[in-house]
């Protein structure tokens, strides 16, 4: 029987060192990418770094393995099964991706061990399938002891690697370049150790009549190994450079976000964010406006619960505008309901924003309740009589001009009454100005009670009043004039005494479209003097 030859081959130490460097560099790249996830895990881009880390780690492990295979010389020609080589390339990338996916989803110790086992399985399958991809004139045999050692090394190194990746993912104190280098060296050596332990378990059985005289192409193998290693190195270097460029951009973005966050948090203007309904953020100024003690009182609630029902449709329409044409909507004055049910006036605007790829609305609003009160007071002072509260001459003239534009001289028309109080001077002289003020206030109330809500009673000056009657026929105006004569002739009580005044009323009608408000007031004034000359306490129509 012929004696068979067992050989273990020798290693090209230059390629061995090169393979270990590849493993170390791959570990460093993966560590760096995993630490990047901590800064971007709130964004979709965070998943990209896990994919990149998987490719970096998997391709690095494969390159280390294949260069290590090419570094192994058994002095016979070796070719490789293309399909199996492709499988060995894909396996570590897939298992690295699966392990890192677990890192992105789970944090329990049991699942970390499982993810480490998955990575180890990928490395082991890659190695032993890679050995089977060798096409040689020899049989491969494995030493069970060293195979067991290689499995143990793969498990320990993979679980340690996963645990290390978790530290770099979650803890910023580990994000130091020197620490990454040290740990990458340890991981690279550990991962390489599995490969070379597996090679230690391998022996090749060669027939004794095998011709060793042929020249084995060492130069070709070395060139292939260097080509593969350099290609993987360049790919990982590109990924690493991209990561650092992105990191600088991300740092600037984070600084910008931090400045914006501080600006929003410290802003005296209320700012909130909602996803076309549900609040997801409110700043302290917004909490104050809404009467909230904490953000929990607002976040999660529907924005419309804080909007007065009268404005719901307007708000929904504004949302529709923002969503359809992606533009902001201008300032709007509306009413909001605080958490204590107090209704306040606010000035509010909204603009569409994008967060994590989803559409949101940022609302900027401020409480203008006090301002509205001041505006109302200012308007009251500018357009109303301070004593009686009636509209003054300015407001009366504005309403009169508006009424004339809407009036129709052929059907219902507008009429103006000019009223002067008879005997008012005697009241002031006899009882004093206090009595005069009481009389004016009482007359204002009585006049208001005689007209409709869409008519206007105004005090022009002193004891002169005007009344604007809109959409009124002549008979209706005459009836009201008689009613005013009757009610103003009743005594007014002042300090247990009855004070008497009577009205003289002049009336003018809008019968000519060429007339304006000023001419109607003047004609009513002329008619009022005619009423006085006719004995007072009566009315006259201009031109009659």
ZASE-120152 format. One record per residue (C-alpha): residue number from 1; residue in three letters; y, x, z. Coordinates in steps of 0.02 Angstrom, whole numbers, always signed. Example, Ala and Ser with C-alpha at 12.3 -4.5 7.8 and 13.67 -1.06 7.14 Angstrom:
# ZASE-120152
- 1,Ala,-225,+615,+390
- 2,Ser,-53,+684,+357
***
This chain:
# ZASE-120152
- 1,Unk,+0,+0,+0
- 2,Unk,+171,+65,-47
- 3,Unk,+294,+106,+91
- 4,Unk,+451,+2,+86
- 5,Unk,+620,+78,+123
- 6,Unk,+738,+6,+255
- 7,Unk,+919,+58,+240
- 8,Unk,+1076,+10,+334
- 9,Unk,+1199,+94,+219
- 10,Unk,+1361,+181,+265
- 11,Unk,+1542,+127,+278
- 12,Unk,+1695,+191,+188
- 13,Unk,+1803,+216,+342
- 14,Unk,+1965,+203,+242
- 15,Unk,+1917,+28,+186
- 16,Unk,+1854,-14,+361
- 17,Unk,+2024,+30,+435
- 18,Unk,+2109,-64,+294
- 19,Unk,+2004,-221,+331
- 20,Unk,+2047,-213,+516
- 21,Unk,+2232,-195,+472
- 22,Unk,+2216,-351,+364
- 23,Unk,+2139,-446,+511
- 24,Unk,+2278,-387,+626
- 25,Unk,+2415,-432,+502
- 26,Unk,+2336,-603,+472
- 27,Unk,+2329,-634,+660
- 28,Unk,+2511,-585,+677
- 29,Unk,+2562,-700,+534
- 30,Unk,+2464,-846,+606
- 31,Unk,+2538,-816,+780
- 32,Unk,+2713,-812,+707
- 33,Unk,+2686,-972,+609
- 34,Unk,+2610,-1062,+758
- 35,Unk,+2759,-1014,+866
- 36,Unk,+2871,-1085,+729
- 37,Unk,+2790,-1255,+757
- 38,Unk,+2872,-1263,+929
- 39,Unk,+3043,-1269,+845
- 40,Unk,+2995,-1394,+712
- 41,Unk,+2863,-1507,+787
- 42,Unk,+2985,-1653,+788
- 43,Unk,+2996,-1642,+600
- 44,Unk,+2876,-1662,+455
- 45,Unk,+2905,-1478,+415
- 46,Unk,+2808,-1436,+574
- 47,Unk,+2647,-1486,+484
- 48,Unk,+2690,-1362,+348
- 49,Unk,+2683,-1219,+472
- 50,Unk,+2510,-1272,+528
- 51,Unk,+2451,-1273,+347
- 52,Unk,+2530,-1103,+319
- 53,Unk,+2451,-1035,+477
- 54,Unk,+2281,-1100,+418
- 55,Unk,+2300,-1015,+250
- 56,Unk,+2361,-853,+329
- 57,Unk,+2222,-847,+457
- 58,Unk,+2083,-905,+341
- 59,Unk,+2130,-795,+194
- 60,Unk,+2155,-646,+310
- 61,Unk,+1982,-670,+388
- 62,Unk,+1905,-684,+215
- 63,Unk,+1998,-531,+150
- 64,Unk,+1943,-431,+302
- 65,Unk,+1763,-488,+272
- 66,Unk,+1761,-453,+86
- 67,Unk,+1847,-284,+99
- 68,Unk,+1722,-244,+238
- 69,Unk,+1581,-293,+120
- 70,Unk,+1649,-179,-15
- 71,Unk,+1668,-42,+114
- 72,Unk,+1481,-50,+147
- 73,Unk,+1385,+70,+34
- 74,Unk,+1196,+59,+16
- 75,Unk,+1196,+170,-140
- 76,Unk,+1133,+35,-256
- 77,Unk,+1224,-76,-378
- 78,Unk,+1293,-234,-299
- 79,Unk,+1359,-386,-387
- 80,Unk,+1417,-550,-310
- 81,Unk,+1378,-732,-343
- 82,Unk,+1545,-806,-396
- 83,Unk,+1518,-980,-325
- 84,Unk,+1462,-915,-156
- 85,Unk,+1611,-797,-149
- 86,Unk,+1726,-946,-179
- 87,Unk,+1637,-1041,-41
- 88,Unk,+1662,-895,+79
- 89,Unk,+1846,-895,+35
- 90,Unk,+1868,-1081,+65
- 91,Unk,+1766,-1093,+226
- 92,Unk,+1880,-994,+344
- 93,Unk,+2035,-1080,+275
- 94,Unk,+1960,-1253,+302
- 95,Unk,+1892,-1215,+475
- 96,Unk,+2056,-1131,+525
- 97,Unk,+2148,-1286,+462
- 98,Unk,+2033,-1401,+560
- 99,Unk,+2053,-1298,+717
- 100,Unk,+2242,-1292,+700
- 101,Unk,+2246,-1479,+664
- 102,Unk,+2163,-1505,+832
- 103,Unk,+2299,-1396,+908
- 104,Unk,+2430,-1511,+835
- 105,Unk,+2346,-1667,+903
- 106,Unk,+2259,-1626,+1066
- 107,Unk,+2284,-1516,+1217
- 108,Unk,+2130,-1542,+1327
- 109,Unk,+2028,-1388,+1374
- 110,Unk,+1867,-1465,+1304
- 111,Unk,+1945,-1494,+1134
- 112,Unk,+2018,-1320,+1131
- 113,Unk,+1842,-1251,+1155
- 114,Unk,+1781,-1365,+1016
- 115,Unk,+1919,-1305,+899
- 116,Unk,+1875,-1125,+942
- 117,Unk,+1692,-1161,+904
- 118,Unk,+1742,-1236,+736
- 119,Unk,+1839,-1078,+693
- 120,Unk,+1693,-970,+748
- 121,Unk,+1573,-1072,+641
- 122,Unk,+1684,-1045,+490
- 123,Unk,+1688,-857,+520
- 124,Unk,+1499,-847,+544
- 125,Unk,+1460,-955,+393
- 126,Unk,+1582,-854,+288
- 127,Unk,+1498,-692,+342
- 128,Unk,+1317,-741,+317
- 129,Unk,+1348,-840,+158
- 130,Unk,+1446,-689,+98
- 131,Unk,+1294,-581,+131
- 132,Unk,+1189,-703,+29
- 133,Unk,+1314,-691,-114
- 134,Unk,+1262,-509,-141
- 135,Unk,+1155,-489,-297
- 136,Unk,+1053,-330,-267
- 137,Unk,+880,-262,-297
- 138,Unk,+835,-274,-115
- 139,Unk,+793,-400,+20
- 140,Unk,+909,-429,+167
- 141,Unk,+838,-436,+344
- 142,Unk,+929,-470,+507
- 143,Unk,+901,-404,+682
- 144,Unk,+898,-560,+795
- 145,Unk,+978,-465,+938
- 146,Unk,+1129,-407,+840
- 147,Unk,+1143,-576,+754
- 148,Unk,+1155,-656,+927
- 149,Unk,+1286,-528,+975
- 150,Unk,+1386,-568,+817
- 151,Unk,+1380,-754,+858
- 152,Unk,+1436,-720,+1036
- 153,Unk,+1579,-608,+975
- 154,Unk,+1633,-741,+849
- 155,Unk,+1635,-878,+983
- 156,Unk,+1728,-775,+1112
- 157,Unk,+1855,-705,+990
- 158,Unk,+1886,-877,+911
- 159,Unk,+1906,-968,+1077
- 160,Unk,+2021,-831,+1140
- 161,Unk,+2120,-842,+977
- 162,Unk,+2138,-1031,+994
- 163,Unk,+2194,-1015,+1176
- 164,Unk,+2319,-884,+1122
- 165,Unk,+2386,-994,+982
- 166,Unk,+2413,-1134,+1108
- 167,Unk,+2517,-1018,+1216
- 168,Unk,+2624,-969,+1067
- 169,Unk,+2639,-1151,+1014
- 170,Unk,+2702,-1217,+1181
- 171,Unk,+2784,-1074,+1276
- 172,Unk,+2944,-991,+1217
- 173,Unk,+2915,-844,+1336
- 174,Unk,+2775,-787,+1220
- 175,Unk,+2890,-783,+1070
- 176,Unk,+2920,-596,+1079
- 177,Unk,+2884,-481,+932
- 178,Unk,+2804,-342,+1036
- 179,Unk,+2690,-466,+1123
- 180,Unk,+2639,-540,+955
- 181,Unk,+2596,-367,+891
- 182,Unk,+2491,-324,+1044
- 183,Unk,+2396,-488,+1040
- 184,Unk,+2377,-480,+850
- 185,Unk,+2298,-307,+868
- 186,Unk,+2175,-372,+998
- 187,Unk,+2134,-527,+894
- 188,Unk,+2116,-426,+734
- 189,Unk,+1997,-304,+816
- 190,Unk,+1898,-448,+895
- 191,Unk,+1881,-540,+730
- 192,Unk,+1836,-381,+637
- 193,Unk,+1712,-341,+775
- 194,Unk,+1613,-497,+729
- 195,Unk,+1598,-440,+548
- 196,Unk,+1544,-265,+588
- 197,Unk,+1426,-326,+722
- 198,Unk,+1349,-438,+590
- 199,Unk,+1334,-290,+474
- 200,Unk,+1248,-195,+615
- 201,Unk,+1118,-333,+617
- 202,Unk,+1086,-312,+431
- 203,Unk,+959,-202,+346
- 204,Unk,+909,-193,+163
- 205,Unk,+727,-181,+110
- 206,Unk,+710,-78,-49
- 207,Unk,+552,-46,-149
- 208,Unk,+497,+139,-142
- 209,Unk,+496,+152,-331
- 210,Unk,+680,+105,-341
- 211,Unk,+777,+226,-450
- 212,Unk,+922,+297,-347
- 213,Unk,+975,+414,-487
- 214,Unk,+1096,+288,-559
- 215,Unk,+1277,+314,-519
- 216,Unk,+1349,+184,-404
- 217,Unk,+1528,+137,-449
- 218,Unk,+1618,+186,-288
- 219,Unk,+1786,+196,-376
- 220,Unk,+1771,+18,-443
- 221,Unk,+1722,-51,-274
- 222,Unk,+1864,+38,-188
- 223,Unk,+1988,-23,-318
- 224,Unk,+1927,-203,-300
- 225,Unk,+1938,-194,-112
- 226,Unk,+2114,-126,-118
- 227,Unk,+2165,-256,-247
- 228,Unk,+2100,-399,-141
- 229,Unk,+2176,-330,+18
- 230,Unk,+2345,-294,-59
- 231,Unk,+2350,-467,-141
- 232,Unk,+2313,-555,+24
- 233,Unk,+2435,-440,+112
- 234,Unk,+2573,-483,-11
- 235,Unk,+2536,-670,+4
- 236,Unk,+2545,-663,+193
- 237,Unk,+2700,-554,+186
- 238,Unk,+2782,-685,+76
- 239,Unk,+2733,-821,+200
- 240,Unk,+2800,-716,+343
- 241,Unk,+2964,-681,+254
- 242,Unk,+2981,-866,+213
- 243,Unk,+2952,-907,+396
- 244,Unk,+3089,-787,+453
- 245,Unk,+3211,-855,+324
- 246,Unk,+3169,-1030,+381
- 247,Unk,+3186,-977,+562
- 248,Unk,+3362,-913,+533
- 249,Unk,+3405,-1075,+445
- 250,Unk,+3323,-1174,+584
- 251,Unk,+3418,-1078,+717
- 252,Unk,+3580,-1119,+628
- 253,Unk,+3524,-1299,+611
- 254,Unk,+3476,-1308,+794
- 255,Unk,+3643,-1233,+843
- 256,Unk,+3729,-1361,+734
- 257,Unk,+3622,-1500,+809
- 258,Unk,+3659,-1438,+984
- 259,Unk,+3846,-1437,+949
- 260,Unk,+3832,-1612,+876
- 261,Unk,+3728,-1671,+1024
- 262,Unk,+3855,-1604,+1149
- 263,Unk,+3996,-1680,+1047
- 264,Unk,+3909,-1849,+1047
- 265,Unk,+3860,-1840,+1230
- 266,Unk,+4035,-1791,+1286
- 267,Unk,+4125,-1905,+1163
- 268,Unk,+4240,-2034,+1245
- 269,Unk,+4193,-2150,+1102
- 270,Unk,+4033,-2251,+1118
- 271,Unk,+3897,-2193,+997
- 272,Unk,+3726,-2270,+975
- 273,Unk,+3582,-2254,+852
- 274,Unk,+3464,-2394,+804
- 275,Unk,+3335,-2421,+667
- 276,Unk,+3416,-2574,+592
- 277,Unk,+3387,-2664,+756
- 278,Unk,+3305,-2570,+899
- 279,Unk,+3412,-2444,+994
- 280,Unk,+3340,-2268,+1000
- 281,Unk,+3491,-2178,+1072
- 282,Unk,+3651,-2216,+1167
- 283,Unk,+3778,-2092,+1235
- 284,Unk,+3859,-2105,+1408
- 285,Unk,+4018,-2183,+1336
- 286,Unk,+3910,-2316,+1252
- 287,Unk,+3819,-2350,+1416
- 288,Unk,+3986,-2378,+1500
- 289,Unk,+4046,-2499,+1367
- 290,Unk,+3883,-2598,+1376
- 291,Unk,+3879,-2596,+1566
- 292,Unk,+3716,-2496,+1576
- 293,Unk,+3668,-2390,+1726
- 294,Unk,+3542,-2287,+1628
- 295,Unk,+3489,-2261,+1448
- 296,Unk,+3331,-2359,+1484
- 297,Unk,+3440,-2515,+1501
- 298,Unk,+3485,-2501,+1317
- 299,Unk,+3353,-2399,+1223
- 300,Unk,+3217,-2510,+1151
- 301,Unk,+3326,-2666,+1151
- 302,Unk,+3383,-2750,+992
- 303,Unk,+3562,-2710,+943
- 304,Unk,+3596,-2894,+906
- 305,Unk,+3567,-2940,+1089
- 306,Unk,+3732,-2852,+1125
- 307,Unk,+3825,-2939,+981
- 308,Unk,+3907,-3107,+1007
- 309,Unk,+3811,-3240,+908
- 310,Unk,+3967,-3280,+806
- 311,Unk,+3952,-3107,+726
- 312,Unk,+3763,-3096,+695
- 313,Unk,+3771,-3142,+511
- 314,Unk,+3916,-3023,+481
- 315,Unk,+3819,-2879,+563
- 316,Unk,+3661,-2918,+462
- 317,Unk,+3763,-2919,+302
- 318,Unk,+3836,-2750,+347
- 319,Unk,+3661,-2682,+379
- 320,Unk,+3609,-2744,+208
- 321,Unk,+3756,-2655,+128
- 322,Unk,+3716,-2490,+217
- 323,Unk,+3531,-2501,+172
- 324,Unk,+3556,-2545,-11
- 325,Unk,+3696,-2428,-61
- 326,Unk,+3678,-2298,+78
- 327,Unk,+3859,-2298,+127
- 328,Unk,+3956,-2326,+286
- 329,Unk,+4044,-2489,+327
- 330,Unk,+4222,-2489,+388
- 331,Unk,+4296,-2535,+555
- 332,Unk,+4273,-2713,+610
- 333,Unk,+4338,-2804,+762
- 334,Unk,+4206,-2912,+842
- 335,Unk,+4143,-2965,+1012
- 336,Unk,+3999,-2890,+1110
- 337,Unk,+3905,-2952,+1262
- 338,Unk,+3882,-2827,+1404
- 339,Unk,+3727,-2821,+1513
- 340,Unk,+3825,-2915,+1647
- 341,Unk,+3859,-3052,+1515
- 342,Unk,+4044,-3011,+1506
- 343,Unk,+4111,-3037,+1330
- 344,Unk,+4220,-2895,+1268
- 345,Unk,+4318,-2856,+1111
- 346,Unk,+4260,-2702,+1017
- 347,Unk,+4306,-2605,+863
- 348,Unk,+4146,-2547,+777
- 349,Unk,+4088,-2457,+621
- 350,Unk,+3917,-2404,+559
- 351,Unk,+3847,-2271,+445
- 352,Unk,+3671,-2243,+380
- 353,Unk,+3583,-2083,+436
- 354,Unk,+3409,-2009,+410
- 355,Unk,+3301,-1946,+554
- 356,Unk,+3128,-1875,+518
- 357,Unk,+3134,-1954,+347
- 358,Unk,+3167,-2128,+415
- 359,Unk,+3324,-2233,+395
- 360,Unk,+3432,-2266,+548
- 361,Unk,+3606,-2331,+583
- 362,Unk,+3733,-2238,+688
- 363,Unk,+3860,-2355,+765
- 364,Unk,+4026,-2297,+834
- 365,Unk,+4117,-2423,+941
- 366,Unk,+4249,-2437,+1076
- 367,Unk,+4306,-2569,+1197
- 368,Unk,+4474,-2638,+1139
- 369,Unk,+4483,-2783,+1261
- 370,Unk,+4637,-2715,+1348
- 371,Unk,+4717,-2672,+1183
- 372,Unk,+4687,-2849,+1120
- 373,Unk,+4767,-2917,+1277
- 374,Unk,+4919,-2808,+1249
- 375,Unk,+4924,-2860,+1066
- 376,Unk,+4914,-3042,+1117
- 377,Unk,+5055,-3019,+1242
- 378,Unk,+5158,-2926,+1112
- 379,Unk,+5123,-3062,+984
- 380,Unk,+5167,-3193,+1112
- 381,Unk,+5333,-3108,+1149
- 382,Unk,+5371,-3082,+965
- 383,Unk,+5325,-3255,+904
- 384,Unk,+5339,-3370,+1055
- 385,Unk,+5474,-3431,+1172
- 386,Unk,+5455,-3346,+1340
- 387,Unk,+5505,-3501,+1441
- 388,Unk,+5409,-3642,+1358
- 389,Unk,+5273,-3545,+1269
- 390,Unk,+5314,-3635,+1108
- 391,Unk,+5327,-3543,+941
- 392,Unk,+5500,-3470,+913
- 393,Unk,+5609,-3477,+758
- 394,Unk,+5516,-3331,+674
- 395,Unk,+5344,-3409,+690
- 396,Unk,+5408,-3582,+647
- 397,Unk,+5486,-3519,+485
- 398,Unk,+5325,-3428,+437
- 399,Unk,+5221,-3584,+465
- 400,Unk,+5348,-3689,+372
- 401,Unk,+5344,-3577,+218
- 402,Unk,+5154,-3580,+220
- 403,Unk,+5154,-3770,+235
- 404,Unk,+5274,-3788,+89
- 405,Unk,+5160,-3684,-24
- 406,Unk,+5016,-3802,+16
- 407,Unk,+5116,-3964,+12
- 408,Unk,+5111,-4090,-130
- 409,Unk,+5276,-4182,-156
- 410,Unk,+5190,-4326,-247
- 411,Unk,+5068,-4374,-110
- 412,Unk,+5068,-4314,+70
- 413,Unk,+5213,-4200,+105
- 414,Unk,+5290,-4096,+242
- 415,Unk,+5432,-4150,+357
- 416,Unk,+5545,-4058,+477
- 417,Unk,+5624,-4132,+634
- 418,Unk,+5775,-4051,+713
- 419,Unk,+5794,-4109,+895
- 420,Unk,+5943,-4081,+1009
- 421,Unk,+5945,-4141,+1191
- 422,Unk,+6088,-4256,+1238
- 423,Unk,+6155,-4225,+1413
- 424,Unk,+6071,-4057,+1437
- 425,Unk,+6236,-3968,+1477
- 426,Unk,+6271,-4093,+1615
- 427,Unk,+6100,-4059,+1692
- 428,Unk,+6137,-3873,+1699
- 429,Unk,+6310,-3903,+1769
- 430,Unk,+6250,-4028,+1900
- 431,Unk,+6082,-3960,+1955
- 432,Unk,+6087,-3780,+1899
- 433,Unk,+5989,-3677,+1774
- 434,Unk,+5828,-3700,+1868
- 435,Unk,+5835,-3885,+1831
- 436,Unk,+5879,-3845,+1651
- 437,Unk,+5722,-3738,+1636
- 438,Unk,+5615,-3877,+1710
- 439,Unk,+5688,-3999,+1583
- 440,Unk,+5653,-3881,+1437
- 441,Unk,+5474,-3852,+1492
- 442,Unk,+5445,-4038,+1514
- 443,Unk,+5520,-4078,+1344
- 444,Unk,+5408,-3945,+1263
- 445,Unk,+5254,-4023,+1340
- 446,Unk,+5305,-4200,+1289
- 447,Unk,+5342,-4149,+1111
- 448,Unk,+5175,-4060,+1097
- 449,Unk,+5085,-4216,+1158
- 450,Unk,+5167,-4319,+1020
- 451,Unk,+5101,-4218,+873
- 452,Unk,+4934,-4164,+800
- 453,Unk,+4853,-3996,+829
- 454,Unk,+4895,-3937,+653
- 455,Unk,+5079,-3981,+673
- 456,Unk,+5202,-3860,+751
- 457,Unk,+5328,-3884,+891
- 458,Unk,+5452,-3741,+913
- 459,Unk,+5603,-3701,+1018
- 460,Unk,+5741,-3627,+911
- 461,Unk,+5871,-3590,+1044
- 462,Unk,+5947,-3670,+1200
- 463,Unk,+5906,-3855,+1196
- 464,Unk,+5864,-3858,+1011
- 465,Unk,+5686,-3894,+956
- 466,Unk,+5604,-3913,+786
- 467,Unk,+5443,-4001,+735
- 468,Unk,+5344,-3967,+577
- 469,Unk,+5235,-4112,+521
- 470,Unk,+5112,-4069,+383
- 471,Unk,+5019,-4187,+265
- 472,Unk,+5120,-4336,+328
- 473,Unk,+5187,-4489,+241
- 474,Unk,+5362,-4552,+280
- 475,Unk,+5301,-4700,+384
- 476,Unk,+5197,-4583,+493
- 477,Unk,+5347,-4469,+521
- 478,Unk,+5458,-4615,+569
- 479,Unk,+5326,-4678,+691
- 480,Unk,+5318,-4508,+775
- 481,Unk,+5508,-4499,+786
- 482,Unk,+5511,-4665,+877
- 483,Unk,+5374,-4606,+994
- 484,Unk,+5473,-4449,+1033
- 485,Unk,+5629,-4552,+1070
- 486,Unk,+5529,-4658,+1188
- 487,Unk,+5441,-4520,+1284
- 488,Unk,+5592,-4406,+1300
- 489,Unk,+5698,-4549,+1368
- 490,Unk,+5587,-4556,+1521
- 491,Unk,+5662,-4471,+1676
- 492,Unk,+5608,-4296,+1727
- 493,Unk,+5584,-4265,+1913
- 494,Unk,+5673,-4118,+1993
- 495,Unk,+5674,-4097,+2181
- 496,Unk,+5645,-4281,+2214
- 497,Unk,+5781,-4331,+2092
- 498,Unk,+5767,-4405,+1919
- 499,Unk,+5851,-4306,+1782
- 500,Unk,+5887,-4391,+1616
- 501,Unk,+5908,-4319,+1441
- 502,Unk,+5890,-4404,+1274
- 503,Unk,+5853,-4334,+1101
- 504,Unk,+5951,-4339,+941
- 505,Unk,+5830,-4313,+795
- 506,Unk,+5864,-4263,+617
- 507,Unk,+5726,-4274,+486
- 508,Unk,+5710,-4193,+315
- 509,Unk,+5568,-4214,+190
- 510,Unk,+5497,-4093,+64
- 511,Unk,+5530,-4196,-92
- 512,Unk,+5586,-4060,-210
- 513,Unk,+5475,-3911,-249
- 514,Unk,+5630,-3804,-273
- 515,Unk,+5673,-3821,-89
- 516,Unk,+5627,-3689,+37
- 517,Unk,+5604,-3689,+225
- 518,Unk,+5780,-3635,+263
- 519,Unk,+5854,-3781,+165
- 520,Unk,+5739,-3906,+253
- 521,Unk,+5793,-3843,+424
- 522,Unk,+5974,-3851,+373
- 523,Unk,+5956,-4029,+307
- 524,Unk,+5865,-4083,+467
- 525,Unk,+6007,-4005,+568
- 526,Unk,+6135,-4104,+468
- 527,Unk,+6037,-4265,+496
- 528,Unk,+6028,-4226,+683
- 529,Unk,+6219,-4217,+694
- 530,Unk,+6227,-4383,+603
- 531,Unk,+6113,-4455,+737
- 532,Unk,+6229,-4389,+874
- 533,Unk,+6379,-4465,+788
- 534,Unk,+6286,-4631,+781
- 535,Unk,+6273,-4641,+969
- 536,Unk,+6137,-4515,+1012
- 537,Unk,+5959,-4554,+1068
- 538,Unk,+5910,-4601,+891
- 539,Unk,+5853,-4520,+728
- 540,Unk,+5921,-4502,+553
- 541,Unk,+5836,-4452,+389
- 542,Unk,+5934,-4332,+280
- 543,Unk,+6011,-4417,+131
- 544,Unk,+5986,-4594,+200
***
